[in-house]
């Protein structure tokens, strides 16, 4: 069945299976692989070597309509377990039917910053928080498609564990 992904219908954010209220937007981390510049004999110039399964530090951004107890609680200096559940709308191009596809992001985060935003009449506060990502897994239609766990040498993408041989070489 050919499908076209159209839009995110909505989302919910949970910590430890309790839904948070007041989150307006989420900025997902960027997966930026580490590189090492190579130069020397046998190389005509410089080449970037991408270090398989090794990523730069990742940051999750949460934007809040207003500051509430839940958003302040995310500033506690400890690990937080966050689930981001997304309903994505797809269209079956043959039948024209609309399909709601579930996407789930699992994060383990540590707070980096909390900006309470602004106070003005008749307006949202537009507060935000930045969180260091310790773990990130993404599920689409119930299947694991990505798992990044830098502290435990895991880099799983679309069915392949790219750090399995590194763990084996390190005796892990």
N, C-alpha and C positions, 0 to 999 in steps of 0.2 A: 504494500500500500504506500504509494508516494505521498509524503507529507511535507508541508511547508510550515515552518515555525513562524508564528505571527507576532506574539507579544507575551509579556508576563501579565497575567490577569491580576494577581495579587500575591502577597506573601505574608508569612507570620514568622516571628522570631521567638525562640524559646531558650530559656536557660534551665537546665536540669528538668526538662519536660513541663515547665510552667511558662505559659505565654506571656511575653512582654507586651505592654501597651505603649503607644506613643512613638514608635520608631517610624520615621517618615521615609527613609531611604537607606540603602546599604551599598557601600562601595567595596566590591570584592577585591581580594589581593591580586597583585600582578605576579605571575610566575616568570621570574627572570632568572634564567640559568647562568651560573657562574662561568666565566671564560678565563683563559690564560693565553696571553699573547706569545706566540712562538716566532723566533727569528734565529738565523744562524745559517751554517753551511747546509746547502741543499734546498734552501727555501728562498724564493725570489721575492724578498720583502718580508712583511709581517703577516701572520695568519692567526686568527682567533681559534683556539681549541675550546669547544664547549665541553665542560666537565659534566659528564652524564649523571643525571639525578641530583646534582648539587645546585641549590637555589640561593639567591640573595634573600635577605630578611624580608618577610611578608607582613603587610599591614592590612587589617580589616577596618573600614570606616563605617561608623553608624551615625546617621543624622537624626536628630530628635526634633519633633514639632515643639515640644516644651520639655523642660526638665521635670522629671518625676522621681519617685523613690527608686524605681527600677533602673533608670538611667544613671542615677548617682551610685547605686549599688554596684554597677559595673566598674566603678573606679576603685573598688576594694583591691588592694595589692595582693592578688592571688590568682590562680588559674580559674577561668570560667569556661564551662562547657556550653556551647551555643549551637542550636539547630536553626538553620534558616530553611524554611519550607516554602517552595515557590510553586504556583500553579501557572504553567505555560500553556498558551492556546496555540494549537496546531490546526491545520486544515488538511483533510484528505482531498487531494486534487482530483481524484476520480469521482468520488461520491459527493463531494462538497460538504461532508459532515465535519463538524467541529469536534476536536479531541482535546481534552485537558490532560496534559502530561505533567506528572509530578517530578520536581527536581528538589533534591535535599542536599544541603551543605552542612557538614558537621565541622565545627571549629573548636579547638582549644586555644584560648587567648589569654593574654596578660595585658592589663591596661597600660597605655603609654601616656595618654592625655585626655582631659575632659574640658570641653569649652562649653560653658552654660548658655552661650548665645547672647541674645538681646532681650531687652524688656521695652516694649512699646505698646500703646493702645491698639487693640483690634488686630494683633499680628501674632504669628508664631514666633517662638524664641529662636528657632534655627540653631539649636545647640548641636554639638557633635562630640564624638569620642573616637580616638585612634587606638587600635589594639594590636599588639604583637602576636602574630599567629605562630603557635607551636605545632599545630596539627590541622590538616584540612583534608576532608574526604568529600567527594561529590558523587551522588547517586542520581541516575536518570532512569525513569520507569522502574525503580526498585533495584537497579543493578549498579554496582560500584564501577565508576568509570575513571576516577582519579583518587589517589591517596598520596599525600605528601606528608611525611613525618621525618623531618631532618634529624631529630635527636635519636631516632631508632633506625636510621638508614633505610627508609622506605620511599620509593618513588614508583608508584603503580599508575600506569596510564593505559587505558583501553586494553586491559587484559595482560599487560606485560609488566613485570616487576624489574625495573631497570637497575636496581641496586642489589639484587640477589647475589650476583657474582662478587660485588664489593663486600657484602656481609660475609660471604664464604671466605674470601681472601683474608678478612680481618678476624675470622674465627668467631663471628657473632651469629 
